[in-house]
Amino acid sequence: MRKLLAVLAILAVTMALPSRHMAVAKTPQFKLGNEVLIERFQHLITGKRVGLVTNQSGVNSLGVSTIDVLVNDPTVQLTALYGPEHGIDGKAKAGAYVESYTHPTLNIPVYSLYGATRTPTAEMLQHIDVLLFDVQDVGSRTYTYMSTMNYAMKAAARDGKPIIILDRPNPVGGQIVDGPVLEEPYETFVGVDTLPMAHGMTAGELARFFNREINADLTVIPMQGYTRDMVFQDTGLTWVATSPNIPDIDSVFGYMATGLGEGTGIYQGDKFKWIGGKGIDANRFAQLLNSAGLPGVRFVPEMMGSAGGVRLQITDYRRFNPARTGFYAMAYAKQLNNFKIPGSGTMFEKIMGTNQVGTWLAQGLSPQQLVARYTPALEQFKRDREKYLIYGYFNRPGKLSVVVNEVPIFFDSEPFIDQSKRTIVPLRAIVEALGAQVEWHEATSEITVVKGDQTIKFKLWSKTAFINGVPKQMDTVPVIRNARTMVPVRYISEFLGATVDWTDSTRSVTVDYTELP
């Protein structure tokens, strides 16, 4: 049977239970993927020679680096480090060449993935058994850390090495998805895949998306307690500067809003908190932007030397849309100083991921018209990305939520409670949650789920399941709903050893599932 591309061993799913199983629902405690690895999935690296792609942002919730955690773990051997743009300490300037070297105290190689090569070579991976990735992203297609992850996945697939992504939050949240979708001919290191400017995915979710074409031996260790509606401030973590120009959270949120004008004369200032350029009337620029009704932000006119511009004042981090704000700013700036559109092959075009934005700006389209032009492709992307998402919501009024090992799960079709009072959820989400493999037999309407030595067979509309050939009776049936195969999560979860609780007050299902070595 074909191996699952994305093994999400800590996710699982359930169903409603009778009142005698009532439990008190608590907000899941937030934990990073690097912490979950050590607490639940140590067996994935025990006895292994480990390579780690990381930088100064690769720390746990206490600020301890993943490098130190691995060095102090007697069960693993850290044999190589790999650094993205800005180097493993994050101090090199943007675009600066970074050399490889030998770590002065650990005496292991620190390979630069922003120097002679951006893809780990076979020699770089020669002395490792498994490759880990733990780097904080900022949520933009153009930020190169996720490009490094993509290249590392390709190298791991090339050399037959498993790769484990230690998931981290998307700091601008998982709900803002906006901007033109990159077109394949424009794939570069500032845009490695067909993503919009703001993709709304975590590193782990992006890895799953990338892996649809890479086919690496991929494992994502998800965060606990992370939900799609969280921004970085909700995690309780302290922001670690990811690069010299992203020292704080306002720089993160300003990155896409102010950093789109490469080569146009419209540029960012004060570490992505200001945008403007020569020939811009600062007061008029602010007036246009403030009258546009962009959510969660105000624009204050401010001169920076001889350049007129605006300073961003973010008033609501959850509603603020950095990517859309950036395209509005570029469209209004074009109206005010009629900057020249950079030509084909320029960094401006690479950042946009298409030549269409330049054409639209040259035509003098309003920001509203520009957004309308890129929206159809964006809506298609939103639909396409759903199958790669991990994280759902917790405790939404009137909605069912399913939390597995403190991970609220995303479903591309809403769970529901059927006439037998069982919670029914989409098949594939459950199977991936349990770290299992699934086969759907359309001709016979049969579902086969395999994990380890367990084989479970279900059939649509049948109350009989088979565990390793032994029939088991259920009080409900798998169904088709909204073009999705839906199954009772209680049975599939408990058949694979999970424990399940239902909390009526929050309409939430909690599943505890411990992965065995």
N, C-alpha and C positions, 0 to 999 in steps of 0.2 A: 504494500500500500504506500502511496506517495506520502512522503514526510511533510508534515505541516510546515509552512514557511515561517510562520511566526508562532512560536510556542509560548503561550502566556500561561505559565503553570500556576499562577496564583489566582486566576479569575475562575469563578464558577457561578452557577445560577440556581434558582429555587422556585418555590411556589408557596402559596398561602397554606397555613396550618390551622388546625382547629384551635379554639380558644384556650384549651388546656396547655398549649405551647406558647402562650403569650409571653413576650419578652419586652424589656425596656429598650427602646431603640436609642442609641447614643450616636452622636456625630462621630464618624470614624476619625481616629487619630491620624494626623498627617505624618507620613514617613517617606523619605526619598528612596528611589530605587537602589541606591548603594547601601542603604540601611536594611532594606528588605532582603537583599542578596545575602548579607551576613546572617540575618535572623532566620530566614526560611530556606534559602537556596545555596547554602555554603557547599553542599555536595557537588554543585556544578563546577567548582574550582578546586575542591580538595584534591591534593596530590598532583595538581597540574602546574605546568610552567605557564605563567600568565603574562601577557602583554597588555598594557593599559594606555589607551588614548585619552589624554586628559590635559588639564592646565590648572591654573590657580583657582578656577571656579569649581573644580571637582572635589567638593567637600561635603561632609554630612551635615545634619542639622546643628551639630555642636561646633562646626567649623573645622573638624578634623579631616585632613585630606585623605582621599581614597588611596593615595600612594602610601601614606603612613599606616593606614589600616591593613593594607596587604603586606607591607614590610614586617609588621608586628604580628602577623598571623603565621604560626609555625606550620600550618597545614598546607600552605601554598608557597610557590616560589615565584616572586616577581622578577622576570628576566629581561624585560624591555619596556621602555616608555616611548610614547609618540606624542609630539606636540603639534597643534594646529597653527593657524596664523597667529602672530603675536608671540609665539613661543610658549613653552610649558609654564613660564612664569607670567605670561600676559603682558610683558613690558615692551616688546618690539612695536614699532610704529606700523600703522596700516600699510600693507603692501611691502614691508621690509623683508628682505631675504633673511632666513633664519638657518643657522648652521646646526648640524648634528654634532653631538659630543658625548663624552662619557660622564655619567653622573659622578660628582666629586666624592660623595660619601657612600652611595650604594654600589658604585663601580659596575653599573649596568649601562647599556647604550640608551641615549635619549635621541631618538630619531626625529628629525624635523620633517613634517609633512607640509612645510611651506618654505622649501629651499630647493635642493636639486630635484626633488620629486614631490608631488602632492598625493601620490598613491603609494602606500607601503609596497616595497619591492619584495620579491620572494626571499631575498637575503634577510630583509628586516623581520620577516615572519618565521624564519627558519628554526629558531630556537624557542618557539612558544607552542603551547598546546591549545590555548584558547585566547581570544582577543576580547578585552573589555573596552567599553566606551563610556566615559563619564565626563561630559562637558555641558555647561549651561548655555542654552541658546537664548535669543531675544525675540523670536517669533516672526522674523522677516525672511523671505526667500533669499535676499541678497547677502545675509550675514553668513560668512563662509564656514562656520563650524559644522553646520549640517551638511555642507558639501564635503567636508573632510570625513564625516560619518559615512556618507554615500560611497566615497572612494575606498574607505576602509572595508566596507561591506563587500565591494567588488573584489578587493584584494583577498579577503577571506574566502570568498567563493572560488576565486581562481586557484588558491592554494589548498583548498579543502580544510580550512580552519573554522571552527565554530566561532561565532561572534555574539557577545552578550551586550545589550544596550541597557545601561542603568538609567532608568527614566528620571526626568526632571521636569519641572513645570514649564509650560509656555507662559512667560511672565505677563503677556498682555491678554492672556485668557484663551479659552478654547471655543469661543462663540463668534469672535470677530474674524470673518473670512471675507477678504475684499481685495480689489485691484485686478488688473488684467492678468489673465493666465498666460504664463510663458509658453511660447510656441517652440516646438522641438528644434527647428533650425537655429534657435538662439540659446541653446543650452551651453552654459559656460560655468566657470567656478563660482560665479555670483548668481547662478541659477541652474542647478543640476538636473532639474526635473520640471514637469509641466504643472507648476504650482502658481497660485496667485501671489501677489506681494505679501499679503497677510494670510497665512495658511491655516491658522487656528489649531495647530497640532503640536503635541509634545514630540520630543526626540524619538520616543518609542513608537508613537503613531506614525511619524514620518518614516521611520525605519521599515515599518510594515508596508507603507505605501511604496517606498523605494524597492522593496523586495519583490514586488509583483513582476519586476523585470530582472532583478539580480539573482534571485534564487539562492541566496546564502543560507547556511545553516544558522538561522537567526533565533535567538531567544531574547525576549523583552522582559525585564524585571520591572513591573509597573510600580508606581507609587501607591501607598495606602492613603485613603482619605482625600484624594484629589478629585475634584469634580470639574465639569466643563465650564461652569460659571465662575470659577476662581481666577482671580488675578494674583500676581506674586505676593501682594501684601496680605492676602488671605492665608498664606501658608505659614506665616509666623517666622519664616526664614530671614536671615540678614543678607542683603544683596552684596555679592562679591563682584567687584569690577570685572567684567568679562574681557574688556580691552581698554586701552588708554582713554578712548573717547566715550566709554559707557561706564562712568564711575558710579552712577546712582540710578534709581528707578525712573526718575523723570527723563533721563537720557534714553533709557530703554523705550519708554512710551513716545518719545519725540523722534526716535530714529527714522521710522518710515514717514513721519509727518513732515520732516524737514530735510531729509537726505536724498531726495530724488532728482536734484537738479544738476548732476554731474555734467560739466562741459557747457552749461547754458548761461553761466553767470549768476544763476540763482543758487545760493549755497546756505549751508547750515552754520550756525555759530553757537558759542557757549555750550559745546558738547550736545548738539541736537536739541537745544531748547529755544532757538531763534532761527528764523528763515528770512532771507531777503536778498537784495542785490542792488547794484548801482542803477540809478534811474527809477527806482521804486519810490513812490510817494507812500511813506509809512502810514500816514493817517488814512489814506484811501484804501490801502491794502488791508488794514485792520477793519475798516468799515465793511468792505466786501466780504471778508471772511466771517465777521460777526453776524452779518445779515443773512448768511447762508444757512443758519440754523444747525450747524454741525454740533452733535451732542457731546456734552462732557468737557467742553473747552471754551476758553475766551482768548482773544488775541489782543495784545497790548502793543500799540505802535512804539517802535524803538529804533533809533539810528545806531548803526554800528560802524563807526568811522564815517565814510562818505556814502555808505549803503543804507537804504531805507528798508525796514522790515518789521516783523512782529515777533513778540515773545509769546510763547505758549503758556497759558495758565490752565492746567488741567483741573477741572472741578469735579469730575466723576470718572474715575479710572475704569469702571466697568462699562460705561456707555461710550467712552471716547473711542473713536475709530481712527487709529493712526494712519492707515493706508489711504482711506478715503480723504482724510484731512490733507494728506500730502498731494493728492491729485487735484484737489480744490485749490490748494496753494499754488501749484504749478500753473493751472489754467488762469487764475486771476493774475499771477505775475506776468504771464504772457500778454494779457490784456494791457498791463500797465507799462511795460517797457519793451514789448515786442522782441524778446531775445531770439537769437538765431538758433534754429534746431540743429543739434549736432548730426553729422552725417552717418552713413551706413558703417557698421563695424565699430562705432565709438562706444565708450563706456556707458554713455547715456542709453544707447540702444540695448546694451547688454543688461543694464539694470531694469529697463522696462520689460525685457523679455520678448519684445516684438517691435516692429517698425511702425505699428499702427498708432501708438500714442504720439509719436513725433508728427505723424500725418495729421492727427486730430488737432493737436496744438497749433500746427501751421495753418489749419483751416479756421482757426479762431473759435473752435467750439467752446461753449460754456462748460463749466465743470459738470453740470447736470447732464448735458449732452454726452460728455466724455464718459461718464459713469454708465449711461444708458448703452453706449457702444460696447463696453466690455462686460456688461452684465450677463448676456446669454451664455458665454463661455464660462463665466464664474458660477452660474447656477448649475451648469453641467458638472463642473468640478465638485461642487458641494455634494451632489448626488454620488459621484464616483468615489469620493473619499470616505463615505460612511462605513464601508466594509472594513476599513483599516483603523477605525477609532476604537479606543479602549475604554475611555472614561465617560460615564453618564452623569446623572444628577442624583442628589439625595434629598428626600423630604420636600418634594415639590407639592404644593396643595393640589389634591385631587388626582395625583399621578402615582402609579406604582413605581417603587424604586427597588433595585436588586443590588445588594452589597455583598461581595465575595471577598473574604479575608481583608475586609475594610477597603475594598476597591469598588466604588459605585460603577456599575457597568453600563456601557452605551449599547442601546438597541436601535437598529434602523427601522424597526416597526414596534409600536407600543405594546408592551406586555398587557395581558388582560386576565381577568379571573373568569373561568368558564362556569357552566351550570353545576359542575361537580365541586365548585369552590377550590379549584386548583389554578395556580398561576401558570400561564402559558406564555412562553417566550420564543424568540427566533432561534432556530436550530443552531446555525453556525456560531452565533455568539456564545452559546452554551458550550459547544464542543471546544472552541478555542479557550474558553474560560477554564475548562477542565484539563487543558493541555493534551487533549485527545485528537484523534483523527476521525474524519467522517467521510462516508460515501453515501451518496443519494442515488438510488436506483429508480429512475423515473418510470421505467416500464412496469415495475412491480409495486411502486409507491412504498418502497422499503428504505429504511435508514439504518446504516451500520456504523456504530461508534466503537472505536478501538483505542484502548490505552493499556500498555503493558500486556498482561496476560488476560485482560478482560475484553470480551467482545459482547456488545449489547446491540440487539436488533429490535427496531420498532417498525410498525407499519401504520400508515395513515388510516385513521378511523378505527383502529383495532385497539382493544384493551389488553391485549396480550403482548408482552415483551419477552425477549429471550436473553438470558445472561449465560454466556458460554453454552448455549443450546438448551438451557433449562428454562421452561416457561415460567413467567411471573405475571400475575394479574394486577392490573391497575384499575382505578375507578374512573379513569378518563382516557382520552385518546389524543394522539397527535393530529393536527389539522393544517389546512392551507388557509391563510388569511392575509389579505393585502399582498398577494403574490409572494408570501413568505411561508416556508415550512415552519410550523410552530409546534413546540413540544412541551409536555408538563415537566417543569424543571425539578420538582421534588424527586421524581423517579430517576431521572438521569443523574442527578446529584447524589442521591443516596445509593444508587447502584454502584457508583464509583467511590463511595466511602465518605461523602461529605455529611455534615450535620446541618440542619436547617431550622430556622426560627422565623416566625411571622409576628410583626408588631402591628396591631390593628390601628392604633392611634396615628401612626405615620404612613400606613399602607406600605410598609417596607419589609422586604425579605432579606434575611442575613444568612449567609452560608459560610461555614468554616470548613476549609479544605486544606489539609496538610499534605504537601508533596513529599513522597518518600524517596530516599536516595536510590 
